[in-house]
Amino acid sequence: MPQEQYGHRSTMQTSEGPQVYKVGIYGWRKRCLYFFVLLLMILILVNLAMTIWILKVMNFTIDGMGNLRITEKGLKLEGDSEFLKPLYAKEIRSRPGNPLYFQSARNVTVNILNEKTKVLTRLVTGPQAVEAHSQKFEVKTLSGKLLFSADDNEVVVGAERLRVLGAEGTVFPKSIETPNVRADPFKELRLESPTRALVMEAPKGIEINAEAGSLKATCRTELRLESKDGEITLNSAKIKLPNLPQGSSSSAGSRQKIYELCVCPNGRLFLSQAGSSSTCQINTSVCL
């Protein structure tokens, strides 16, 4: 701009007097701004107070939160804990000297998975029963001795004695294989088949022994003692057969009480009054 023009403009401004331009926010805008700033400060203080209260209630510390503590060996929970989703852990154990409880409103399920997340073993404890799903189930002592095992092929009881305390005894719908069956001391042993036959077989012999009592065998139709290659020995001071049929008297009016034990060709036994010679051939009508 030329010097003449510049001087002329300055003169005009001087002649008219200085004009003052106000810079800033005034009036109701200023009051609204102060109000929002004050409200923001109040919200910040309330938020800070709520944060401090939450940290205090939840017991946040540098070591963990609430009953959860972070240690060098992992996570440590004190008191009752509730997990709303699956829990994945390498090891779960209680404090030394305290028990470990698993509590659920329905059931507790423990699954063992392989690399392909396929269930290999499952243990389900429910309100009705405890179920174990696996290829083999074993129960062992602290020393490693097998007490019980079960799989698809067999069930093994490794204890020295198997005791059944039920009042009705034990029911075997099929065969049972055992080297020894005996009752507790001063208790009776009963082998019974209410509706079917009772068969005892052994390749080298069967021994039935009652050392301090009597032995009783009863049946409804037929009791058979059979030996294919050997003999049957009845060894006792007295052998009684009270209900054997008696043949007709060899001589009329004889009242002797000495009898001869006779055997029919079909195996039936009967009594015949003894004579000077065998009288079994006289009473052949009993064998019919």
ZAKELUM-485600 format. One record per residue (C-alpha): residue number from 1; residue in one letter; x, y, z. Coordinates in steps of 0.02 Angstrom, whole numbers, plus 50000, padded with zeros to 5 digits. Layout:
// residues N
[r NUM A [X Y Z]],
...
***
This chain:
// residues 288
[r 1 M [50000 50000 50000]],
[r 2 P [50068 50174 49962]],
[r 3 Q [50121 50281 50105]],
[r 4 E [49989 50411 50065]],
[r 5 Q [49848 50285 50079]],
[r 6 Y [49914 50210 50239]],
[r 7 G [49926 50379 50321]],
[r 8 H [49752 50425 50267]],
[r 9 R [49678 50264 50343]],
[r 10 S [49765 50290 50506]],
[r 11 T [49697 50463 50516]],
[r 12 M [49521 50404 50490]],
[r 13 Q [49536 50276 50625]],
[r 14 T [49609 50407 50740]],
[r 15 S [49475 50533 50702]],
[r 16 E [49335 50411 50734]],
[r 17 G [49410 50349 50897]],
[r 18 P [49471 50174 50947]],
[r 19 Q [49351 50027 50925]],
[r 20 V [49360 49883 51054]],
[r 21 Y [49315 49704 50998]],
[r 22 K [49268 49585 51141]],
[r 23 V [49342 49408 51127]],
[r 24 G [49263 49262 51231]],
[r 25 I [49096 49187 51287]],
[r 26 Y [48977 49295 51383]],
[r 27 G [48800 49289 51444]],
[r 28 W [48697 49130 51454]],
[r 29 R [48828 49034 51354]],
[r 30 K [48956 49068 51489]],
[r 31 R [48838 49011 51626]],
[r 32 C [48797 48848 51531]],
[r 33 L [48982 48814 51507]],
[r 34 Y [49016 48835 51693]],
[r 35 F [48869 48722 51732]],
[r 36 F [48932 48582 51618]],
[r 37 V [49108 48596 51690]],
[r 38 L [49037 48584 51866]],
[r 39 L [48929 48435 51818]],
[r 40 L [49079 48347 51739]],
[r 41 M [49181 48373 51897]],
[r 42 I [49040 48300 52002]],
[r 43 L [49029 48148 51887]],
[r 44 I [49216 48123 51897]],
[r 45 L [49211 48128 52086]],
[r 46 V [49063 48008 52094]],
[r 47 N [49149 47889 51971]],
[r 48 L [49309 47895 52073]],
[r 49 A [49214 47862 52234]],
[r 50 M [49119 47715 52155]],
[r 51 T [49283 47643 52089]],
[r 52 I [49363 47654 52260]],
[r 53 W [49208 47576 52340]],
[r 54 I [49208 47431 52214]],
[r 55 L [49393 47400 52243]],
[r 56 K [49362 47399 52430]],
[r 57 V [49210 47284 52423]],
[r 58 M [49287 47161 52298]],
[r 59 N [49448 47163 52399]],
[r 60 F [49562 47205 52254]],
[r 61 T [49745 47196 52299]],
[r 62 I [49908 47175 52208]],
[r 63 D [49897 46987 52246]],
[r 64 G [49722 46956 52177]],
[r 65 M [49539 46991 52199]],
[r 66 G [49421 46936 52338]],
[r 67 N [49452 46753 52382]],
[r 68 L [49563 46733 52230]],
[r 69 R [49750 46751 52256]],
[r 70 I [49887 46740 52126]],
[r 71 T [50038 46644 52190]],
[r 72 E [50195 46573 52114]],
[r 73 K [50113 46400 52100]],
[r 74 G [49952 46462 52019]],
[r 75 L [49784 46526 52079]],
[r 76 K [49727 46505 52259]],
[r 77 L [49543 46513 52307]],
[r 78 E [49487 46535 52486]],
[r 79 G [49306 46494 52530]],
[r 80 D [49164 46444 52413]],
[r 81 S [49184 46473 52227]],
[r 82 E [49059 46464 52084]],
[r 83 F [49105 46436 51901]],
[r 84 L [48971 46476 51772]],
[r 85 K [49071 46407 51625]],
[r 86 P [49191 46260 51603]],
[r 87 L [49348 46260 51708]],
[r 88 Y [49511 46201 51629]],
[r 89 A [49652 46164 51750]],
[r 90 K [49800 46048 51760]],
[r 91 E [49778 46014 51946]],
[r 92 I [49644 46054 52077]],
[r 93 R [49683 46022 52259]],
[r 94 S [49634 46085 52430]],
[r 95 R [49741 46161 52564]],
[r 96 P [49841 46037 52670]],
[r 97 G [49730 45962 52803]],
[r 98 N [49565 46023 52726]],
[r 99 P [49442 45924 52618]],
[r 100 L [49395 45967 52439]],
[r 101 Y [49209 45983 52402]],
[r 102 F [49119 45981 52234]],
[r 103 Q [48939 46037 52250]],
[r 104 S [48806 46050 52114]],
[r 105 A [48617 46068 52105]],
[r 106 R [48605 45927 51976]],
[r 107 N [48761 45825 51945]],
[r 108 V [48950 45833 51938]],
[r 109 T [49033 45766 51781]],
[r 110 V [49219 45735 51759]],
[r 111 N [49278 45700 51580]],
[r 112 I [49448 45640 51517]],
[r 113 L [49477 45694 51336]],
[r 114 N [49608 45648 51207]],
[r 115 E [49695 45760 51082]],
[r 116 K [49541 45760 50970]],
[r 117 T [49427 45813 51115]],
[r 118 K [49345 45642 51117]],
[r 119 V [49284 45580 51285]],
[r 120 L [49387 45432 51346]],
[r 121 T [49328 45420 51527]],
[r 122 R [49177 45498 51610]],
[r 123 L [49123 45501 51791]],
[r 124 V [48947 45564 51826]],
[r 125 T [48881 45586 52003]],
[r 126 G [48697 45626 51998]],
[r 127 P [48548 45627 52116]],
[r 128 Q [48498 45451 52065]],
[r 129 A [48662 45357 52040]],
[r 130 V [48850 45367 52013]],
[r 131 E [48901 45315 51837]],
[r 132 A [49075 45277 51773]],
[r 133 H [49102 45261 51584]],
[r 134 S [49270 45186 51536]],
[r 135 Q [49349 45034 51457]],
[r 136 K [49399 44965 51627]],
[r 137 F [49358 45006 51808]],
[r 138 E [49481 44962 51947]],
[r 139 V [49488 44984 52135]],
[r 140 K [49658 44961 52219]],
[r 141 T [49731 44979 52392]],
[r 142 L [49867 45103 52439]],
[r 143 S [49996 44967 52412]],
[r 144 G [49933 44934 52235]],
[r 145 K [49839 44771 52267]],
[r 146 L [49689 44746 52156]],
[r 147 L [49525 44739 52251]],
[r 148 F [49397 44752 52111]],
[r 149 S [49400 44769 51922]],
[r 150 A [49268 44762 51786]],
[r 151 D [49274 44767 51597]],
[r 152 D [49176 44696 51450]],
[r 153 N [49243 44519 51477]],
[r 154 E [49243 44489 51665]],
[r 155 V [49225 44558 51840]],
[r 156 V [49367 44517 51960]],
[r 157 V [49357 44529 52150]],
[r 158 G [49533 44525 52218]],
[r 159 A [49492 44535 52403]],
[r 160 E [49526 44385 52513]],
[r 161 R [49344 44376 52566]],
[r 162 L [49185 44432 52479]],
[r 163 R [49045 44464 52605]],
[r 164 V [48863 44488 52556]],
[r 165 L [48761 44566 52695]],
[r 166 G [48591 44567 52610]],
[r 167 A [48450 44472 52695]],
[r 168 E [48403 44386 52532]],
[r 169 G [48581 44333 52494]],
[r 170 T [48658 44341 52322]],
[r 171 V [48570 44299 52158]],
[r 172 F [48671 44231 52012]],
[r 173 P [48564 44220 51854]],
[r 174 K [48700 44117 51769]],
[r 175 S [48844 44008 51825]],
[r 176 I [48973 44052 51957]],
[r 177 E [49151 43988 51966]],
[r 178 T [49241 43989 52133]],
[r 179 P [49361 43875 52228]],
[r 180 N [49276 43898 52396]],
[r 181 V [49103 43946 52460]],
[r 182 R [49082 43961 52648]],
[r 183 A [48980 44056 52776]],
[r 184 D [49040 44164 52921]],
[r 185 P [49078 44076 53085]],
[r 186 F [48921 44017 53176]],
[r 187 K [48815 44057 53022]],
[r 188 E [48731 43933 52906]],
[r 189 L [48767 43919 52721]],
[r 190 R [48621 43892 52603]],
[r 191 L [48631 43857 52416]],
[r 192 E [48458 43870 52342]],
[r 193 S [48375 43873 52172]],
[r 194 P [48189 43912 52197]],
[r 195 T [48127 43877 52019]],
[r 196 R [48271 43792 51928]],
[r 197 A [48397 43655 51956]],
[r 198 L [48554 43672 52061]],
[r 199 V [48705 43594 51977]],
[r 200 M [48879 43581 52054]],
[r 201 E [49019 43521 51940]],
[r 202 A [49206 43503 51965]],
[r 203 P [49337 43413 51861]],
[r 204 K [49427 43339 52013]],
[r 205 G [49290 43323 52142]],
[r 206 I [49168 43416 52253]],
[r 207 E [49190 43421 52440]],
[r 208 I [49046 43468 52554]],
[r 209 N [49100 43485 52735]],
[r 210 A [49005 43539 52891]],
[r 211 E [49126 43526 53036]],
[r 212 A [49015 43590 53176]],
[r 213 G [48839 43554 53115]],
[r 214 S [48728 43453 53002]],
[r 215 L [48715 43447 52813]],
[r 216 K [48545 43450 52730]],
[r 217 A [48501 43432 52546]],
[r 218 T [48318 43442 52493]],
[r 219 C [48231 43448 52326]],
[r 220 R [48055 43431 52256]],
[r 221 T [48073 43291 52128]],
[r 222 E [48242 43206 52119]],
[r 223 L [48411 43211 52207]],
[r 224 R [48550 43128 52108]],
[r 225 L [48728 43088 52162]],
[r 226 E [48825 43030 52010]],
[r 227 S [49004 42978 51984]],
[r 228 K [49055 42930 51807]],
[r 229 D [49229 42857 51835]],
[r 230 G [49241 42833 52023]],
[r 231 E [49132 42792 52171]],
[r 232 I [49020 42877 52297]],
[r 233 T [49067 42847 52478]],
[r 234 L [48952 42880 52624]],
[r 235 N [49066 42875 52775]],
[r 236 S [48973 42894 52940]],
[r 237 A [48941 42800 53101]],
[r 238 K [48755 42796 53058]],
[r 239 I [48671 42805 52889]],
[r 240 K [48481 42818 52897]],
[r 241 L [48357 42796 52755]],
[r 242 P [48192 42806 52850]],
[r 243 N [48069 42813 52705]],
[r 244 L [48127 42666 52599]],
[r 245 P [47987 42550 52541]],
[r 246 Q [47980 42375 52616]],
[r 247 G [47955 42217 52519]],
[r 248 S [47835 42077 52569]],
[r 249 S [47882 41962 52712]],
[r 250 S [47982 41807 52665]],
[r 251 S [47888 41702 52792]],
[r 252 A [47714 41730 52864]],
[r 253 G [47704 41786 53045]],
[r 254 S [47887 41837 53054]],
[r 255 R [47914 41990 53163]],
[r 256 Q [48102 42008 53151]],
[r 257 K [48175 42183 53133]],
[r 258 I [48327 42139 53032]],
[r 259 Y [48318 42196 52852]],
[r 260 E [48422 42182 52697]],
[r 261 L [48453 42333 52588]],
[r 262 C [48414 42290 52408]],
[r 263 V [48444 42382 52245]],
[r 264 C [48332 42369 52093]],
[r 265 P [48403 42369 51916]],
[r 266 N [48340 42546 51893]],
[r 267 G [48435 42603 52049]],
[r 268 R [48289 42605 52171]],
[r 269 L [48324 42551 52350]],
[r 270 F [48206 42451 52459]],
[r 271 L [48209 42348 52618]],
[r 272 S [48179 42163 52628]],
[r 273 Q [48171 42055 52784]],
[r 274 A [48336 41966 52800]],
[r 275 G [48347 41778 52789]],
[r 276 S [48479 41644 52785]],
[r 277 S [48514 41700 52606]],
[r 278 S [48474 41855 52507]],
[r 279 T [48289 41894 52495]],
[r 280 C [48301 42038 52370]],
[r 281 Q [48247 41928 52223]],
[r 282 I [48083 41886 52311]],
[r 283 N [48021 42066 52317]],
[r 284 T [48041 42114 52135]],
[r 285 S [47869 42198 52136]],
[r 286 V [47946 42350 52220]],
[r 287 C [48060 42382 52071]],
[r 288 L [47914 42398 51947]],
***
